[in-house]
Amino acid sequence: MRNWFIVDRANMRVIVDLFKRDGFTLPSPKCFGKPIKSFNLNIKPSNALTKTKTIQWKAALNRVMSLLL
């Protein structure tokens, strides 16, 4: 008897074989009907947050934390 709460190669192999046997395929990913081109979730840096502003925010945060502790 298989323990399906364990994710291992043997259990994944059974699932893959069943999917192939039955012709199950995943649909292409879409969002509101439009194809998703990439799952890259990295945020590109913007001009609004410059290195100087980042340093200022870190200094302000450090000051607040030092007052709280």
N, C-alpha and C positions, 0 to 999 in steps of 0.2 A: 504494500500500500504506500502511495506517495504522500509526502508531506508537502502540500502546495504552499505552505507559508515560508518555505525555504526557497530562495532564489539561487539556483545553481545551474551549472551547464546541462546537467541531465534533465531537469525540469524544463529549461528553456528549449532544449532540443525536442522534447515531446511536443511543446506548443508549436514550434516552427514546423515540425513534420505534419501536425494536424492542420495547420493553416495552409500548407502547400497541398496536402491531400484534398482538402475541401475547397481550394481555390479562393481562400479568403485573402483579400489585399486591403491595405489601408488607403483611403482616399487621399488625394493630394490636399495639403493643408490650405485652408482658406479662412479669411476673416471678412465677415459680412459679404460673402460671395466673391471676394477678390483673392487671387492667389497670393500666398505669402512667399516672398522672394528670399527672405533670410530670417533666421532665428537669432541673429546677432543682437544681443541686448546691451552692448557697450554704448555708453553715452559719449557722444563726441563733445570735446571741449568747445565752449562758446566764448565769444569775445567778452561777454558780460562778466565772466568770472576769471579775471586775470590772476597771475601769480601773486601780485601785490595784494589784491583783495583777499586771496586765500590766506596769506600770511597774517593780514589784519584780523580775519575771522578767527584764525587759530589763536592769536594773541588774546583776543577778546574772550574766547571760550576758556582759555587757560586762566585768565583773570577771574572770571565768574566761578570757575571750579575751585580756585584757591580761596575765594571768599566763602564758598559753601562748605569746604572741608576744614 
